[in-house]
Amino acid sequence: MPRPKFQTLTEQMFYVLLCLRDECYGIDLFDKVSALTQGRVTVGSGTMYNLLEQFLDAGMIREVNVEGRRRSRWIIRLTR
């Protein structure tokens, strides 16, 4: 039986969500994660945007501002 999604977070998932406490652009998350972990954890662009899509689909985050084709800001939605 597969484990439920998001029951266990990877380091990258954890730090991306932690950085999304404040509204920010997706592109800013690369620098925020690196700064928060003092360069120990990095997230590639494919992983970053895949995680953002998964978090969005799961209702964990929401888009705050959309500019044309570019989904520009994300913020965590506290569910509990």
C-alpha positions in Angstrom: 0.0 0.0 0.0 1.5 3.4 -0.9 2.0 5.9 1.8 -0.4 8.9 2.0 0.9 11.9 0.2 2.6 14.5 2.4 2.5 12.3 5.5 6.3 12.5 5.4 8.1 15.6 4.1 11.5 15.6 2.4 13.9 18.4 3.4 13.2 20.2 0.2 9.4 20.1 0.8 9.8 21.3 4.4 12.0 24.3 3.5 9.8 25.3 0.6 6.7 25.3 2.8 8.6 27.1 5.5 9.6 29.8 3.1 6.0 30.1 1.9 4.9 31.5 5.3 5.4 34.9 3.7 4.0 35.7 0.3 6.7 35.5 -2.4 7.5 34.8 -6.0 8.3 31.2 -6.9 11.7 32.3 -8.3 12.5 33.9 -4.9 12.2 30.5 -3.2 15.5 29.3 -4.6 17.4 32.1 -2.7 15.2 31.8 0.4 15.8 28.1 0.8 19.5 28.4 0.2 19.8 31.3 2.7 17.7 29.6 5.3 19.8 26.5 5.2 23.1 28.4 4.7 23.5 26.7 1.3 23.1 23.1 2.7 19.8 22.5 0.9 19.2 23.5 -2.8 16.2 22.9 -4.9 16.3 22.6 -8.6 13.8 24.4 -10.8 12.0 21.2 -11.9 11.6 20.0 -8.3 10.6 23.5 -7.1 7.8 24.0 -9.6 6.7 20.3 -9.3 6.4 20.8 -5.5 4.5 24.0 -5.9 2.0 22.3 -8.3 1.6 19.4 -5.8 1.0 21.7 -2.9 -1.4 23.8 -4.9 -3.4 20.6 -6.0 -3.5 19.4 -2.4 -4.9 22.8 -1.2 -1.8 23.5 1.0 -1.0 26.7 -0.8 -2.8 29.1 -3.0 -1.9 31.6 -5.8 -2.2 35.2 -4.6 -1.2 37.0 -7.8 -1.2 35.8 -11.4 0.4 38.0 -14.1 -0.4 36.6 -17.6 1.0 33.1 -18.0 3.2 33.5 -15.0 1.9 32.4 -11.7 3.9 34.7 -9.6 3.1 34.5 -5.9 2.4 31.7 -3.6 1.4 31.7 0.1 0.8 28.9 2.4 -2.8 28.3 3.5 -3.0 27.1 7.1 -5.5 24.3 7.3 -5.2 23.4 11.0 
